């Protein structure tokens, strides 16, 4: 029996206007990534990625997410993520922050990155101190709850 080997990509969405889009969900992000793959790699890319791509975690407050993809095709997904220029008609930049072979290593980086983003939002005055602490705890709880 052959083991299905994965790569986990930690990605971050940076909005052009700097505001938070609270209505953004992992399903919307997943569909945008698949759309980008189909646009940039055609039916070939869409067919290869069809069953092996899934967004495991996404936080609309931090705009940080974890994506699982087959190890053989993660470069294609990485490229497609980089080509995304807008989500829900809002201009943005999506970049991959970390790539790993295990969910545990990505969880640690995701927690650290999520807390950094929340404290930056607090410094800019977009979040209050109490809300920042609540969201920081929620990020840690949600990311550590991922058990694959």
NORFEN-V752139 format. One record per backbone hydrogen bond with DSSP energy under -0.5 kcal/mol. CO is the residue of the C=O (numbers start at 0). NH is the residue of the N-H. If there is no record, write none. Layout:
co | nh
CO | NH
CO | NH
This chain:
co | nh
2 | 4
4 | 70
6 | 8
6 | 68
7 | 9
7 | 99
8 | 10
8 | 66
9 | 96
9 | 97
10 | 64
11 | 13
11 | 94
12 | 14
13 | 92
14 | 17
19 | 21
20 | 23
24 | 28
25 | 29
26 | 30
27 | 31
28 | 32
29 | 33
30 | 34
31 | 35
32 | 36
33 | 37
34 | 38
35 | 39
36 | 40
37 | 41
40 | 44
41 | 45
42 | 46
43 | 47
44 | 48
45 | 49
48 | 51
48 | 52
53 | 55
53 | 67
56 | 65
57 | 59
58 | 62
58 | 63
59 | 20
62 | 12
63 | 58
64 | 10
65 | 55
65 | 56
66 | 8
67 | 53
68 | 6
69 | 72
70 | 73
72 | 76
73 | 77
74 | 78
75 | 79
76 | 80
77 | 81
78 | 82
80 | 83
83 | 93
84 | 91
86 | 89
88 | 90
89 | 86
90 | 15
92 | 13
92 | 94
94 | 11
94 | 96
97 | 9
99 | 7
101 | 105
102 | 106
103 | 107
104 | 108
105 | 109
106 | 110
107 | 111
108 | 112
109 | 113
110 | 114
111 | 115
112 | 116
113 | 117
114 | 118
115 | 119
116 | 120
117 | 121
118 | 122
119 | 123
120 | 124
120 | 125
120 | 126
121 | 124
127 | 131
128 | 132
129 | 133
130 | 134
131 | 135
132 | 136
133 | 137
134 | 138
135 | 139
136 | 140
137 | 141
138 | 142
139 | 143
140 | 144
142 | 145
